[in-house]
Amino acid sequence: MYNRKNVEEVIPEETKVWECTADDCNAWVRDNFKSTETPSCPLCSSDMTEGTKMLQAINNPRRID
């Protein structure tokens, strides 16, 4: 028999993110992981806009407030 670990179900929650405005780029960054107050895209350097996504909660102890 296999020994199964009890895995706690992770429930997604609405999370604030920054999304790239370039049509050919799908990059996004969680708000609590942004590097500046108004971030630019880490992949193509385009502007980013605020939005939301349903994601698992992740705590960032180095958050910029």
Secondary structure as UniProt FT lines:
FT   STRAND          13..20
FT   TURN            23..24
FT   STRAND          28..30
FT   HELIX           31..33
FT   TURN            42..44
FT   STRAND          47..55
FT   TURN            61..62
//
